[in-house]
Amino acid sequence: MDVTGKEMVINRKEMALKKVEKIKAGYTAFAETKEVAEFIRKQLAKEGINVHEDVTDLGSWFIVKD
């Protein structure tokens, strides 16, 4: 629970879709988990968006190609 006494629910798919929107706007996005990175990969492939993915120990960077 957070300080308001309400539980926080994080929707990973929604988070991934927001990051895809950032990528489409020309920004780099970072996925902290493998699950979110996989959602991003699938959505980018579905939309035909080509990016460079840099996988690190901490997560994956999705970098827009020119």
Beta strands, then each sheet from edge to edge (+ up, - down):
strand 1: 29-31
strand 2: 51-55
strand 3: 60-64
sheet 1: 1+ 3- 2+
end
